[in-house]
Amino acid sequence: MPKSFISNYEYPVVSTPNGLIRGYFYDGVFNFKGIKYANAKRFHLPEPVGPWEGIKNALSWGFNCPTMTEDSRDETAYLDHRYWPKNENCQYLNVWTTTIDSTAKKPVILWIHGGGFAGCSAIELLCADGEEMCGYGDVVMVSLNHRLNILGFLDVSAYGPQYENSGNAGLADLVIALEWIRDNIAAFGGDPDNVTIMGQSGGGGKVCALLQCPAADGLFHKAIVHSGIHARRQRPTPEVSKVLVGEMLDILGISPDEIEKLEEVEYHDLVKAYNTAVPRLRAKGLQPDGWAPLANGYYQGYARLDGFYEHALKVPTMIGTCFSEFEKHPMQPVKYQLSEDRIISLIRERYHENADRLIDLFREAYPEKNLLDLLVLDAEVRYGSLDHILKRSAFESSAPVYSYVFAQEFRNYDNGLTAFHCAELPYAFHTTSRVMVCQQDGVEKLEDEIAGAWAAFAHTGDPNHKGLAEWPAFTKDNHATMVFCEDSRARIDFDTELINTKNACDPSFEEKMAMLFRVSEKK
């Protein structure tokens, strides 16, 4: 039977506290796209959308936030991307649900996109749309756009009290979106008292930030962090921000006494000023720390380094990483053609006196994998995640924390592609049918294991389900990690020494990104 609109009416309408919203029904799912959840002036905190008369359409995506770099087609290599018009007025969200019965009370999952705190959008990854998971997992799916980069995280507070929390404007967008969910999601069949926040990469960092944000207390009840905790985390400071903004004002010809003019500068001119100011700061020995929330009371700081906010410990949480994340090696596509002696020589070229120890640890942790995979094993994000989990599990009062590693090998691509950054998302969203590299024997089993675990966690705070081997919580006495692969199973303290050793030998994430940037410049 072909997919079709619902037979009785083409455009379903829901009644929210502020007014009526029209979506559409397709293939068993109600879609509401581009719902405005807040308004905001540049550098100011968001405000809720007021009531309206008539019916508002939610039939197409809302604007994406502008980004400081051009979109790149190279990013589509493994997962298809989607791009859309951009505008500072970008506070829009999307809802997928199988019912608009306001008494249904289905669990809600809020997906928070990655791209650091600087780029990407809710709709960029096609595999992260919510229509498949809302039906498979019996949940209401929500995704959203919010302010990023300069618009969301430039700290202008030194130049006027009206900008007191400008360094967290993008985080405040997420909080007000959660308030929108609290006040409106019942109209879409969701339960405002059972909300899970879920994010990958920068989105995982945003989930961690919300866990450290008192304004978000009680607005969500569970959290899932995909690849969002790094070993080394940049943390902006008011002192550096003040100098940075001062340089930008000088470049733009704006007096600090006329700071309000910065709100009217064209976005691209603002970006040019920032890019010109950063080298000036570096020449002064200062290092702008990129885009991240500012610890200032509104946000309590990076948990594993600054301490855990008490409320965060009460939230059941899943934290995981992918086997390789950002790691690559030029010999990876021919790894099965290389002799073991050649592989060992490559490892020794990189790790010198630490090579033999790393080889032994890798073989113990991953006996089923090709030894060359040691060179692309992520030890940056896994180290940060493990450290976070270990520190949190030390609190007796902590709610359960579940650790995972996505270690699937994509045998049909590059002669055995290891699990790259974002690789688990089609499995979590139950959208592997959309992704070329996922098409291999066993994909349905692994997809059901992962999507089933994410759905179970959204329902109950426990990812265990009948289709998955037992997944114990990670505790201070039982360091359990679920390793998702062709033979998914929980393993106890299986990679801690390996990750600690490799992390100490590898360059930092910032150093790797700088090297990649230098290579791309030469091209």
Secondary structure, DSSP 4 states (H G I P E B T S, - for coil): ----B-SS-SS-EEEETTEEEE-EEETTEEEEEEEE-EE--TTS--EE----SSEEE-BS--PBPP-SS---GGGGSSS-B----B-S---EEEEEES---TT--EEEEEEE--STTTS--TTSBGGG-SHHHHHHTT-EEEEE----HHHHH---GGG-GGGTTGGGHHHHHHHHHHHHHHHHGGGGTEEEEEEEEEEETHHHHHHHHHHT-GGGTTT-SEEEEES---SS-----HHHHHHHHHHHHHHHT--GGGGGGGGTS-HHHHHHHHHHHHHHHHHTT-----S----SSSS---HHHH---GGGGGS-EEEEEESSBT---TTGGGGGGS-HHHHHHHHHHHHGGGHHHHHHHHHHH-TTS-GGGGGG---SHHHHHHHHHHHHHT-TTPPPEEEEEE---BTTSTTTB--BTTTTHHHHTT-GGG-GGG-STTHHHHHHHHHHHHHHHHHHS----TTS---PPPBTTB-EEEEESTT-EEEES-SHHHHHHHHHHSPPHHHHHHHHHHHHHH-
